[in-house]
Amino acid sequence: LKMIKFSTIGQIEHGNYPFEDAVASADTFNGAYGDTASGKFTVTAKKYKAIMQIERGDDEYMPTYKIAKGEHVRVIDLAKVTGNFEIYGDELPADVAKGDKLESNAEGKLVKNNSSATAPYIEVTAIIGNKLGVEAKLVTA
């Protein structure tokens, strides 16, 4: 199960959530990190917009929820999220720990860079469950 969640629950239609509509510029996956330009989402290193699709169909709850090139995607701008958010799935490093500094790589996954991370980066503030996911925040300065 790959996903990004808000740490607080509210009805999306009543909230002010920083979503962008886009289409995938290449085959990718739910939870991939990158950037948007001209209505297209592209997986890119050191960028903190991410695909936040509602999973449906045969691939729902699979370790990787694939998204085809040209498919409409809902993109969240983590720089505009107030407070913490949660990240689950195999885009997290296997040995993730509280306090880790994570950066997105060219494949759209998160990698640890505790020694030389410069803002922006994602800081792990808590481990959820038995390392099923993490609570995190985007550090911008």
C-alpha positions as CSV (number, residue, x, y, z in Angstrom):
1,L,0.0,0.0,0.0
2,K,1.6,3.3,-1.1
3,M,0.2,6.5,0.0
4,I,0.6,9.9,1.5
5,K,-2.0,10.9,4.1
6,F,-2.8,14.0,6.1
7,S,-2.2,13.6,9.9
8,T,-5.5,15.3,10.6
9,I,-8.8,14.1,9.1
10,G,-11.3,16.4,7.5
11,Q,-13.7,16.4,4.5
12,I,-11.7,17.3,1.4
13,E,-14.5,19.3,0.0
14,H,-14.5,21.5,3.2
15,G,-10.8,21.9,3.5
16,N,-8.1,23.9,1.8
17,Y,-5.9,21.2,0.4
18,P,-3.0,22.1,-2.0
19,F,-3.9,19.7,-4.8
20,E,-3.0,20.3,-8.4
21,D,-4.5,18.5,-11.4
22,A,-2.0,17.0,-13.9
23,V,-1.4,14.1,-16.2
24,A,1.5,11.7,-15.7
25,S,4.3,12.5,-18.2
26,A,5.6,8.9,-18.1
27,D,4.7,5.6,-16.4
28,T,5.0,6.0,-12.7
29,F,3.4,5.0,-9.3
30,N,1.2,6.4,-6.6
31,G,3.3,8.3,-4.1
32,A,6.0,9.2,-6.6
33,Y,7.8,12.6,-5.9
34,G,8.4,15.2,-8.6
35,D,7.1,18.4,-10.0
36,T,4.4,19.8,-12.2
37,A,4.7,22.1,-15.2
38,S,2.3,22.9,-18.0
39,G,-0.2,20.4,-16.5
40,K,2.2,17.5,-16.5
41,F,3.7,15.7,-13.5
42,T,7.3,14.5,-13.9
43,V,9.3,12.4,-11.5
44,T,12.2,14.6,-10.4
45,A,14.9,14.5,-7.7
46,K,14.8,17.0,-4.8
47,K,11.1,18.0,-5.5
48,Y,8.3,17.7,-3.0
49,K,5.1,17.4,-4.9
50,A,3.7,13.9,-4.9
51,I,1.0,11.9,-6.6
52,M,-1.8,11.3,-4.1
53,Q,-4.3,9.1,-6.0
54,I,-7.2,7.2,-4.6
55,E,-6.4,3.6,-5.4
56,R,-9.1,1.6,-7.3
57,G,-9.3,-1.7,-9.2
58,D,-7.2,-4.7,-9.4
59,D,-4.0,-3.0,-8.2
60,E,-5.6,-1.5,-5.1
61,Y,-3.6,-2.4,-1.9
62,M,-0.7,-3.8,-4.0
63,P,2.8,-2.8,-2.9
64,T,3.1,-0.6,-6.0
65,Y,0.0,1.1,-7.5
66,K,1.0,1.8,-11.1
67,I,0.0,4.9,-13.0
68,A,0.2,4.9,-16.8
69,K,1.6,7.8,-18.9
70,G,-1.2,10.2,-19.7
71,E,-3.3,9.2,-16.8
72,H,-4.9,12.0,-14.8
73,V,-3.3,12.4,-11.3
74,R,-4.0,14.4,-8.2
75,V,-0.8,16.0,-7.0
76,I,-0.2,17.3,-3.5
77,D,2.2,20.2,-2.9
78,L,3.9,19.2,0.4
79,A,5.3,22.7,0.8
80,K,1.8,24.0,1.2
81,V,0.7,21.4,3.8
82,T,0.3,22.9,7.3
83,G,1.7,20.5,9.9
84,N,2.7,16.9,9.6
85,F,1.7,14.3,7.1
86,E,2.0,10.5,6.9
87,I,3.9,8.4,4.3
88,Y,3.4,4.7,3.7
89,G,4.8,2.3,1.2
90,D,7.8,1.0,-0.6
91,E,9.0,4.5,-1.6
92,L,10.3,4.7,2.0
93,P,13.8,3.4,2.8
94,A,13.6,0.0,4.6
95,D,15.6,1.2,7.6
96,V,13.9,4.5,8.1
97,A,14.1,5.9,11.6
98,K,12.8,8.9,13.6
99,G,15.0,12.0,12.8
100,D,16.0,10.8,9.3
101,K,16.3,13.4,6.6
102,L,14.7,12.1,3.4
103,E,15.1,13.5,-0.2
104,S,13.4,12.4,-3.3
105,N,15.5,10.7,-6.0
106,A,15.3,10.6,-9.8
107,E,13.0,7.5,-9.5
108,G,10.5,9.3,-7.3
109,K,11.3,7.4,-4.1
110,L,12.7,8.7,-0.9
111,V,16.3,8.2,0.2
112,K,18.1,9.0,3.4
113,N,20.6,11.8,3.4
114,N,21.3,12.5,7.1
115,S,24.8,13.9,6.6
116,S,24.3,16.4,3.8
117,A,20.6,17.2,3.3
118,T,19.9,20.8,2.6
119,A,16.4,22.2,2.7
120,P,13.9,21.4,1.4
121,Y,13.9,17.8,2.7
122,I,11.4,15.6,4.6
123,E,12.2,15.0,8.3
124,V,10.8,11.9,9.9
125,T,9.1,12.9,13.2
126,A,7.7,9.5,14.2
127,I,7.4,5.9,13.1
128,I,3.9,4.5,12.7
129,G,3.1,1.0,13.7
130,N,5.7,-1.7,13.1
131,K,7.5,0.5,10.6
132,L,4.5,0.5,8.3
133,G,4.9,4.2,7.7
134,V,6.2,7.5,9.1
135,E,4.9,10.8,10.3
136,A,6.9,13.6,8.7
137,K,7.2,17.3,7.9
138,L,8.7,19.2,5.1
139,V,11.7,21.3,6.3
140,T,12.0,24.4,4.0
141,A,14.7,26.4,5.8
